Amino acid sequence: MPLPARVPELGALDLLLSVARLGSLGKAARERGISQPAAASRIRTMERLIGVPLIIRSNTGSRLTEKGAMIADWARRVVDAAGELDAGIDALRNEQASRVRLACSMTIAEYLLPRWLSELRRRLPSASIGLQVVNSVRVAEKVLVGEVDLGFVEGAEVSEGLESHVVATDELLLVVPHNHVWASRREPVTADELARTPLISREPGSGTRYVLDHELARLGFTDDDRPEPIMELSSTTAIKAAVEAGIGPAVLSSLVLAEDVAAGKVVVVPTTDLDLRRTLRLVLRSGEQLAPVLRDVVAATRQLRQLV
């Protein structure tokens, strides 16, 4: 979807945040290496675009108007998200020559890793981090053979030869399109009903699929009891789009569904008799003597659970 016409560009929003922090348009301009007239021009352009005054200038400095302060509060989230995006892009770009080689499962990469990478870069500015994004089984394989130093997996049992550290917890949810018979259902869907219903699914080897398959197997449902998936997709974003389009139900992470549920794009249907909780883990080779930078990354990652 194209950005709304009234959304200012990131540099202007970041400049406004600097004015709020420093209390001076001149200081904000110097911090960015631009002239004060250039900074003032960017603020005026943003005021015309938004349609409200943003700052008040005086002999003692500059301060934000009441509406400017509100814009700054909203802008802070956008600028922070841009920093997370930059950290993720930097990790992907540095994958070939990095000192810290990471592999990460799809869900974690899409919805958690950008914040972690941004925070890791803040705590460990000298660490150069590279990233490969594959499913959980492939992450474990890459760590075991030494193709990467550390990995993030979701739900799957930890392979022999690996040790793990829990970094977050999650739960899988059943979601359906608005035109599905379960969308208006009052009672929960049972394990038996879910096991016998074709789903839009992740590919074999994904952590999301593993958790559902493992739980249904624990309850006694075999592969012969279950129909083939409606379709298998390697991206949670693609699965959400398929559900929203009315193709069928899916079981996905609560992490990936929060915004879609809040926006009313899909419907969460309660389930019963199923334990679809899972852990998200950092994995590394058992007993390996880590280089100092890797020890720092592991130590920092253990402290990042509050970012989830």
C-alpha positions in Angstrom: 0.0 0.0 0.0 1.5 3.4 -0.9 2.4 5.7 2.0 -0.2 8.4 2.8 0.7 11.8 1.3 0.9 13.5 4.7 3.6 11.2 6.1 6.9 13.2 6.2 10.2 11.6 5.2 12.3 9.9 7.9 15.1 12.5 7.9 12.6 15.3 8.7 11.0 13.2 11.5 14.4 12.4 13.0 15.3 16.1 12.9 12.1 17.0 14.8 13.1 14.4 17.5 16.5 16.1 17.8 15.0 19.5 18.2 12.8 18.0 21.0 15.8 16.4 22.7 18.3 19.3 22.3 15.9 22.2 22.7 17.6 24.0 19.8 17.1 24.0 16.1 20.7 25.1 15.6 22.1 22.3 17.8 19.9 19.8 15.9 21.3 21.1 12.6 24.9 20.8 13.8 24.3 17.3 15.0 23.3 16.3 11.4 26.0 18.3 9.7 23.6 20.7 7.9 23.1 24.4 8.2 20.5 26.0 10.4 18.6 27.5 7.5 18.5 24.1 5.8 17.1 22.6 9.1 14.6 25.4 9.4 13.5 24.8 5.8 12.9 21.1 6.4 10.8 21.9 9.5 8.7 24.4 7.5 8.2 21.9 4.7 7.1 19.3 7.2 4.7 21.8 8.8 3.1 22.6 5.4 2.8 18.9 4.7 1.2 18.0 8.0 -0.8 21.2 8.3 0.0 22.2 11.9 2.9 24.2 13.5 5.5 22.0 15.1 8.1 24.2 16.8 8.2 27.6 18.5 11.5 29.4 18.2 12.8 32.0 20.7 16.0 33.7 21.8 16.6 30.9 24.2 16.1 28.0 21.8 13.3 26.0 20.2 10.6 23.9 21.7 7.9 21.8 20.3 4.3 22.9 20.1 1.7 20.7 21.8 0.8 19.2 18.5 4.5 19.0 17.6 5.1 17.0 20.7 2.3 14.6 19.7 3.8 14.2 16.3 7.2 13.6 17.8 5.8 10.8 20.1 4.4 9.0 17.0 7.5 9.7 14.9 9.7 8.1 17.6 8.2 4.7 16.8 8.7 5.2 13.1 12.3 6.2 13.5 13.0 3.4 15.9 11.5 0.9 13.4 13.7 2.4 10.7 16.7 1.7 13.0 15.6 -1.9 13.4 15.2 -2.2 9.6 18.7 -0.8 9.1 20.1 -3.3 11.5 18.5 -6.2 9.7 19.6 -4.9 6.3 23.1 -4.5 7.6 23.2 -8.1 8.9 22.0 -9.5 5.6 24.6 -7.4 3.7 27.4 -8.5 5.9 26.6 -12.2 5.8 29.6 -13.2 3.7 32.3 -11.4 5.7 30.9 -11.1 9.2 32.6 -12.2 12.4 29.3 -13.3 13.9 27.4 -15.6 11.5 23.7 -16.1 12.4 21.0 -18.3 11.0 17.4 -17.6 12.0 14.0 -19.2 11.4 11.5 -17.4 9.4 9.1 -16.2 12.1 11.9 -15.0 14.3 13.5 -13.2 11.4 10.4 -11.5 10.3 9.0 -10.4 13.7 11.6 -10.5 16.4 15.2 -10.3 15.0 15.2 -6.7 13.8 14.6 -5.4 17.4 17.2 -7.9 18.7 19.8 -6.9 16.1 19.2 -3.2 16.7 19.7 -3.7 20.5 22.7 -6.0 19.9 24.3 -3.4 17.8 23.7 -0.8 20.5 25.2 -3.0 23.2 28.0 -4.4 21.0 28.8 -1.7 18.4 32.0 -3.5 17.3 30.3 -6.8 16.4 29.7 -7.4 12.7 26.7 -9.6 12.3 25.7 -11.6 9.2 22.3 -13.3 8.8 20.9 -16.3 6.9 17.1 -16.9 7.0 15.9 -20.5 6.7 13.5 -22.8 8.5 14.3 -24.2 12.0 15.6 -27.6 10.8 18.0 -25.9 8.4 19.2 -23.5 11.2 20.1 -26.5 13.4 21.9 -28.1 10.5 23.9 -25.0 9.7 25.0 -24.6 13.3 26.0 -28.3 13.7 28.3 -28.3 10.6 29.8 -24.9 11.5 28.4 -23.0 8.6 27.1 -20.4 11.1 28.1 -19.6 14.7 24.7 -19.2 16.3 21.1 -19.9 15.4 17.6 -19.0 16.4 15.0 -21.7 16.2 11.3 -22.0 17.1 9.6 -24.9 18.7 11.7 -27.8 17.3 13.5 -30.2 19.6 17.1 -29.3 20.0 19.3 -31.6 17.9 22.0 -33.8 19.6 25.3 -31.8 19.6 23.6 -28.5 20.3 22.9 -26.6 23.4 20.1 -24.0 23.7 19.0 -21.0 25.6 15.4 -19.8 25.7 15.0 -16.3 24.5 11.2 -16.0 24.2 8.0 -17.9 24.4 5.1 -17.9 22.0 1.8 -19.6 21.3 0.3 -20.8 18.0 -3.3 -19.6 17.2 -5.9 -20.9 14.8 -7.0 -18.2 12.4 -9.7 -18.3 9.7 -11.0 -15.8 7.1 -14.2 -14.0 7.7 -16.2 -16.2 5.3 -15.2 -19.4 7.1 -17.8 -21.4 9.0 -15.6 -21.2 12.1 -15.5 -17.4 12.0 -18.8 -17.0 14.0 -18.4 -20.2 16.0 -18.9 -19.9 19.8 -17.4 -23.1 21.1 -13.7 -23.9 20.7 -12.5 -26.1 17.8 -11.4 -29.5 19.1 -8.2 -31.3 18.4 -10.1 -33.9 16.4 -11.7 -31.3 14.2 -8.4 -29.5 13.6 -6.6 -32.7 12.8 -9.1 -33.5 10.1 -9.3 -30.1 8.5 -7.1 -29.1 5.6 -4.9 -26.1 6.5 -2.7 -23.6 4.8 0.6 -24.7 6.1 4.3 -23.9 6.3 6.7 -26.3 4.7 8.1 -29.4 6.5 11.0 -28.4 8.7 9.5 -25.1 9.9 9.2 -24.6 13.6 5.5 -23.6 13.3 4.6 -26.8 11.5 6.6 -28.9 13.8 4.8 -27.7 16.9 1.3 -28.4 15.5 2.4 -31.8 14.0 4.1 -32.8 17.3 1.1 -31.9 19.4 -1.4 -33.7 17.2 0.9 -36.8 17.2 1.1 -36.6 21.0 -2.7 -36.8 21.0 -2.7 -39.9 18.8 -3.4 -38.4 15.4 -1.3 -40.1 12.7 -0.4 -38.8 9.2 -3.1 -41.1 7.8 -5.7 -39.3 9.9 -4.9 -35.9 8.5 -5.6 -34.5 5.1 -3.0 -32.9 2.8 -2.5 -29.1 3.3 -4.5 -26.8 1.1 -1.2 -25.3 0.2 2.4 -25.2 1.6 4.0 -21.8 1.8 7.5 -20.9 3.0 6.5 -17.4 4.3 4.2 -16.5 7.2 3.3 -13.3 5.4 2.1 -15.4 2.4 0.1 -17.6 4.7 -1.6 -14.6 6.3 -2.5 -13.2 2.9 -4.0 -16.5 1.8 -6.1 -16.7 5.0 -7.2 -13.1 4.5 -8.1 -13.9 0.9 -10.5 -16.6 2.1 -8.6 -19.6 0.9 -8.7 -21.4 4.3 -7.6 -21.7 7.9 -4.1 -21.7 9.3 -2.2 -22.1 12.5 0.3 -19.3 13.1 2.4 -17.6 15.8 0.6 -15.1 18.0 3.7 -12.9 17.3 2.9 -12.7 13.6 -0.8 -12.3 14.0 -1.1 -9.4 16.5 -1.5 -6.6 13.9 -3.7 -8.5 11.5 -6.1 -9.5 14.3 -6.2 -5.9 15.7 -7.0 -4.7 12.1 -9.7 -7.3 11.7 -8.1 -9.0 8.7 -8.4 -12.5 10.2 -10.4 -14.1 12.9 -8.8 -16.0 15.8 -10.8 -19.2 16.7 -10.2 -20.7 20.2 -9.1 -24.4 20.4 -9.4 -27.0 23.1 -7.4 -30.0 24.1 -4.3 -28.6 22.4 -1.1 -27.2 23.9 0.3 -25.0 21.2 2.8 -23.1 23.4 6.4 -23.1 22.3 9.8 -21.7 23.1 12.1 -19.7 20.9 15.7 -20.6 21.4 19.3 -19.5 20.7 21.3 -22.6 19.7 25.0 -23.2 19.5 27.3 -26.2 19.3 27.7 -28.1 22.6 30.9 -27.5 24.5 32.4 -25.2 21.9 34.8 -22.5 23.1 33.3 -19.4 21.8 35.3 -16.4 20.7 34.9 -13.3 22.9 32.6 -11.5 20.5 30.4 -14.6 20.3 30.3 -14.9 24.1 29.2 -11.3 24.2 26.4 -11.9 21.7 25.1 -14.9 23.6 25.2 -13.0 26.9 23.4 -10.0 25.4 20.8 -12.2 23.7 19.9 -13.8 27.0 19.0 -10.3 28.3 16.8 -9.4 25.3 13.6 -11.3 26.3 12.0 -8.1 27.4 12.0 -6.9 23.8 9.4 -9.5 22.8 
